[in-house]
C-alpha cells in the first residue's frame, strides 16, 4: 500500500458509517481513541497412538465480517470496529473474487465497497474540494452478481501539504477490504470455520495442554508446553480486539511450569456491586514430575498465592484430570499419576475466602462410575456433571457418564452412536455440548460433534469453511456466539494459531438454559 510521510501536526481522519442516512461521514473532530505425556512423547501411561496423516484442508477460507456490526450506530474508532466485527478472518489469495451468496454476504460486500471508495476519496481528494460524492445505496437483495473490486492507488503529490500518510484506520480498512475478499459460501443455517488473526504480545512458543479461562471479555491462558518445554507464563487475550498482552504477576508463590493442569474461575461478590475473580490452578506436571498443589491468582491484582491445605486430605498427584466449580466447591475427577489412570472424585470447599486452611474431601459415590481415565472432559449442567471420553492408557473411551452431585450417584448413558475421543474439548452451548478435535484411538480429528443434553444423543450439523488441522490438547472457549480454538498438537507439531467457529443459525443456543438432564 503506497504511503508517504505526513506533517507531524496532521491528525488522522476518522470515517464513521451512519446507518440511518446510509452514508459515511468525516466528523469535524476525532478522538484517538489435560496431559500425562512426557516431554517428547504422546502419552506417558497410555499407549502412544500412531501419528496421523494430516488430510488436506477442505472448504474455503471464509470472510466472517458481519453486516450487523458494521451497521452499529455506536461511532467507535473504525480500525477497532473492523477488527471486532470481522475478528480479522484470514483471506485466501488462492480463491478468486466471487459474488455474494446471501443477504448478509451482499450487505457485507457492498459495505466493503463503500469503505474502499471512501478510503480512496479521503486519500486523493483536493484539499479545498467541496463537491459532494453520492454513496451507493446498500441493498439487502441476495441476487446481486457484482464482483469484488479494488482501487489502484495513484502516486501521491510531492507537495508536503497534500503528501499525507494513510491513517492507521484507513490502512486497516483497505487491508480488510482487499481484492481477494471472498463471500462466505455457507448458507445461513450452517456453521463455518475461519482462522483469526491476533495482535500484540502473544505466547512466544506454540502451546498444548494449557488452560484458557474467560472472564468478561478477557481470556486468561496459562501454562502448557511445546514439544519439549513447559511454561508457567500467563497471557491475556482481549476477545473484542483479539489483542494479546503479557501481564507481570508478582509473589514467590506462583506455580511451577506445568501442563495438563486444571484452572477454575472463582467469582466472589464483594458487595456494593463489586466482584472479584480468582484462578485456582491444581495439579499438572512437568516431564516425570506430577503435582498436587493449589495456586491462586487474584485477577485484579495479578498476585499469586499458595493456600494452606490440610495435608492428609490432599488428592494424589495427577494431571490430565478435569475440574468444575459447584456451589463454592471445586470438583476434581480422574486423571493420571504416571503409573496408572485414576477414577476418584475429590471436592475442595472454597466458600470461605478468609479460611486459613483449606480441606479436601473424597466423595463416596454410588451407581455406575466410569472406569479410571484421563484426557476426558466434564461439563457441569446445574447439579449434574457430564463426563465424556478419555483413556486409561489402553482404550480410548466412547462412553458418557453423569454424576449427580446432590445424590452423589453415577449413571451411564445409553448412546445411539459410539464416538471414542481423548484430548478433545467439550464446550457447553445452551442445551448442547460441542466436542471439537481430539484423538479417536487411531488418529487426530478435526470434527465438530454436537451432543444433545436433553435427548442424550449425538447430532450431526453441517460445518463449512477451512477447519483447523486435526489436533488434540487444545482449548476451546465460547464468546459472543462463537467458539474459539487455541493451540494444540497433532503428534508432530504444536500449534500457535487461533480459529473461530461461527455458530451462525445456532447462535441462539447459549440462550437455552431452562432444561433438565433426565437420568
N, C-alpha and C positions, 0 to 999 in steps of 0.2 A: 504494500500500500504506500504510494508516494506521499511523503510528508515533508515539510520544511520547517525551519526554525521560526519561532514567533517571538514578538517582544515580550519581555518578562512581565509587563503590566497587563497583557491581554488575558482576560478571564475566559474560561471555557464557556461555550454556548450550550444551553440545555434545550432539548426538544421535548415537548410534552404532548401526548396524544389526548385529545378531548373527545370522549365517546359521544357526548351529547351533540356536538357540532360535527362529529366525524372528520376531524381535521387535526393536523399537527400545528403547534404554535411555539413561538420562542418568547418566554417571559422576559420582561424588561430587566429583571434582576434574578439571579440564581444563587443558591447556596451550595457550596461544596459539601455538599453534604458529606470338645474338650478333649491335651491329648496325652495318651500314655506312651507315646512314641519316644525313642531315643533321638539324639540329635540328627543322625543321618539315616534313621530307619523309619519305616512307615508306622509300625506298631511294635510295642515292647512285649507285652504278654500275649498279644494277638498275633495270628499268622499274618505275614506280610502279603497283602493282595498283589496280584500281578499288576504291573504298571499298564495303564490303559493306553490304547492307541487313540489319540485325540482326533475326533471327527472334524471335518471342516465346518466352519460356522455356516449356519443356514439362515436364509432370510436376508433382509437388507438392513443397513444401518439407518435408523429412523430419526426423523425430526420430531421431537416431542414438544415443541413450542405450542402452547395452547392459546387460543384466541381470548379466552376469558380473562387471563391475567394481563394480556396486552390491552384489554379494554377497561382496565381498572381506572376509576376516576381519581384515585389517590395519586397525586403528582409527585412521584419519587424520582430519584436520580435514574436516568434511563439505563445506564450501564447495569446497576443493581437490579432494576426491573427486568431487564433482558436475561440476566444470569438467573434470577429466581424463576421467571416464567418458563424459560426453556430448560433450566437445570443443565445448561451447557452441553447439550447432547452432541455426540460426535457425528460428523457428517462425512459420508463416504465420497472420495474422489473418483471411485471406480463406477459410480452409478450416474448416468446422465440425467439431465433435467426431465421431470415428468410432470404431468398435470395433476392438480389436486384431485383427490378421490372422494372427499366427503365435505359436508358443510363446514366442519371445523377446519379441515385442511385448506379449503378455499379461502376462508376468512383469514387464516394464518398467512397463507401465501400472499394475499393481497395486502395485508398489513406489512409484510416484509417488503413488498414492492414500494409501498408508501414510505417506509422507513428509508429504503435505499435512495429514493428520489429526493426525499427531504434532506438527507445527508449530503447528497450530491449538490443540491442547490445551496446548502449552507456553506459548502466549501468554495463554490465558484460564483456566488452572487456578487455583483458590483457593490462596492462599499456604500453607495448612495442610491441603490436601485430600490424604488418604492413600488414597482409593479407587483401585482398580486398574482399568485400562481394557484390555479384551481387544482385541488387534490382529487384523485379518482375516488369514485363512490365505492364504499365497501359493499360487496354483495354477499348474501348468505346462500346463494344458489350453489348446489353441488354439481351443476352441469358445466361449470367453467372449464374451458380447454386450453387456457393460456399456459405458457411455459415460463419457467423462472428466467429472468434476465439479469444482466449485470451492467454496470456502468464502467466504461473505460475512462479513467481519470486523466484529464488533460494536464499538461505541465503547468505548474504554478508560476505566476509572475515573479520576477526577481525584485519587484518593488517591495521594500520592507513593510510598507503599510498594508499590503494585501497578501504577503507571503506568510500565512499563518499556519501553524501546526494544527493537525487534526486533533480536536479534543478527544480525551480518553473515551467518553461515552459514545462519540461518533465512530471511533475506531472499533469499539465493541459492536456497535450496530452494524457496521459494514462486515466485520468478521463473522457475525452471526447471521448475515444475510448474503451468503456467498452464492456464486453461480452453481455450486454443487448441492444446494439445499434440496432435499428430497421429501416430498409429501409422504406421510405415513400410509402404507398400503393397507394397514389393518382397518377392518370395519369398526364401527363404534362399539360393537358388542365384544370385541376381542381385547385381550391384554397384550402389551408389547414391550419388548426389551429395548434398551439403548444404553450405551456407555456414557457415563457422566464425567465431565472434566472437573477437576478440583483446582483450587488455588491456594497460595500461602505455603506455610511451612508444615508439610505433611510428614508422615513416617519416613525416615531416611532409608529404611530397608523394607522389602516386601514382608507381609505378615501372614501367619497362620496360627491357629489355636489361640487367638487373642480374644478379648471380650469387647463388646460395644454396647453401651447403655445410653438411652435417650432421656435427657432431662430438658423439658421445654423444647427449644429449637437447637440445643447443643448435644452433639453426640460425643461421648467420652470413650475413647479407645485406649485400652491398657494392655500392656504385656504382649505375650505371643513370641514367636520366633520366626527365623527364616530357615534356611537349610542346615544351619549349624549353631547359631547363637540365640539365646533367649534374652528378652528385654524386660525392663521394669519402667518403661517410659510411658508417660501419659500424653495423649494428643486429644485435641478437641476440634471437631468439625462442625462449623456453623452450617446447618442444613438449609438455611434460607439463601445464603450466598455461596455455599459449597466452598468455604474458605477454611483451611487448616490453621491451627495455631498450636504451639508447644509451650504450655504454661510451666512456670517454675514452681515446683512443690517444695515444701520445707519439712523439717523434722528428721531425726535419725531413726524413726520407727517405720519407715516405708518398707514395702515388701521387696524381697529379692527378685531378680529376674526369674520369670516363670511363664509357663504356658499351660493350657488345658486347665486353668483355674476357673473359678466362678466369680462373678461380680454381680451384686444385688443392690439395687437402688432402694434406699430407705428415706422416706419423706416424713417430716415431723411438722406438726402445727405449733408454732411459737406464740400464737395469739396475735390480736390486732392486725390480722390479715397477713402476718409474716409466716414464712415457711422455710425450713432448712432441708438440705439434701445431703445424704452421705452415700458413699460407695463402700460396700463391705466385700473385701476380697478374701476368698477362702481357698485353701489347698493349692493345687497345681504342682508343677515340678520343673526341674532343670536337669536334663540328662538323667543320670541314675538317681537323683535326689527327688524325694517326694515331700510335700509339706502338709501340715495340718493346722497352720496358724490363721488367725483372723487379723486383717489390717483394715483400717477405716480411713477414708479420705473425706474431709469436710470440703464439699464442693465450693462453698462460698469463700473459705479462707485458703483452700488448697494446702491444708496441713494434714499430714499423715499421723496416725496414732495406732498403737497396738494395745487393745484392751486386755485386761487380765482375765484369764479363763480358768475355771476350776479344773485342775489338771486331770482328775480321774474321770471326767465326763467327756473329754475330747474324743471326737471320732478318729479313727486310724488315718494315717497319712494316705493321701489319694490325689488323683487327678482324673480328668475326663468324666467327672460327675455332673449332676445338674442340680440347680437350686431354684427356689422361688420364695416369695415373701407372702405369708398368710397370717393375718391377724397379729402383726408385730412379731412374727416368728419366721426365721429363715429355715426352710426345709431343704435338707440335702439328701439326694438319692443316688446310691450306687457309686460307680467309678472303678478305679483300679489302683492297686498299691505296688505294682511292679512284679508281683508274684502271682496274683490272681485278680479276677474281677470280683466286685463287691455287690451285695444285694441289700445292705442295711439302709435304714431311714433314720436320720437324726434331725433334731429340732433345736434351734438356738433362740432363746427368748431375749429380744432386744427392746421390749416395751418401755423399760426404764432407762432413759438416756443418761441418768446420773449414777447408774449402778457401778460400783467399784469392781465387781467381779461378775462375769457372765458365766452361765452354766448351760452346757449341752444336755439334751435328753434323747435317749434312743427310744424310738417308737416301737411298741409291740403291736404288730398288725395281724389281722386275720384275713381269711379269704384265699384268693389265688394270686399270690405275689408273683411278679415277673422273675425269671432267672437272673442271676448276677450278670451285670453288664456295665459297660462304659460306652462312651461315644453316642449315647442316646440323647433324646430331648424330652423335656417336660413342659407342659403348659397348664397354668392354673386357670380353671374356669369356676369362679365362685369358691365353693368348698371342695372342689374335686380337681385332682391332679392327673392329667392325661400324659402317659409315658409311651413313647413310640421308639421302636428300633433299637440300635446299639449292637454291641458284640461282646462276647465273652472270651475272645481270642481264638475261637474255633468256628463259631457260627455267626452269621450276620442275621440279626433278628428282624422279623416282619410283623411282630405282634403289637397290639395296643392294649395297655392295661390302664385302669382308672383307680386311683386311691382316693377314697372318701376320707377327708382329713377329720371330719367330725366323728364318724363311726370307726375310723382307723381300719378300714376294711378295703381289701383289694378286689377288683373284678376284672376279668379278661373279656375283651370284646370279640364276638364272632364276626369275622370280616368276610366280605364277598370277594375281595382281591388280596393277594399276598404280595406285598412290596417290601423287600428287605432293604434296609438302609442303616448306615452308620456314618458318623462325622458329617451329618447333614444339619440343616437349620429348620426349625419349625416356628412359625410366627402366627400368632392368633390374629385374625382379621374378622371381627364380628363372630359369626357362628361357624367360621371355617378356620382350619389351620393350614397355612401354606407351607408345604415342605419343599425346600429348594436344595438341589445338589446332593452331595454325599457320595457314599460308596455302596454298591449293592452286593459286595462279596466277590465280584469279578472285576469291575471297572468303576471309574468315577462317572458321575452323572451330571447332566445339566438340566434335568427335568424340573418342571414345576408341578407339584401334586397338591390336590385340594382334598382335605379330609373334612367331611361334614360332621360337626359336633352334635347335631340334632339327630340325624339318621345313623350316625356312627358308621359311615361308609365313605369310600373313595369316589370322587367325581372327576370327570375329565373336562377341561376347559381349553379352548384354543388360545395359543400364545404365538404372537408374531414377533418379527424382528430378529436381530442377531443376539442370541443368548450368550451369556458368559461361557467361557471354556469350561468343560467338565471339571469339577473341583469338590473338595471337602475341606473341613477345618476352617471355613469362612464364617462370617457373621452376617446376619440379616436383621434390619430394623424397619419398622413401619413409620412413615412420616408423610403427612399430607396426602393420604390415599396413594402412596407409592411405597414400594418395597425396595430398599437399597441393600446391595450385596457388596461386602468389603473383603478383599483379600482371599486367601485360601491356598490350596495345594492340590496338585494333580498327580502326585507320585514322583514328579521330576522337578517341577517349577513351583515356586512360591510367588503369588500374585500380589501386585500393589494397586490394582485397579478398583474402580467403583462402578457398579452397574445399577441401573434403575429399571424396575418393572412397573410400568404404568398400569394401574388396575382398570382404567377406563370405565366401562359399564359396571364393573364390580366395585367402583369407588364408594357405593352406598354401604358396603358390607360392614365397615367399622361402626356404623350407627346401630347395628343389630346387637343389642345387649340383653334383651328380655327373653332368654331361653334357658332351658334346663338340660342337663345331661341325665338321661333316664337309664341308670344302671343300678 
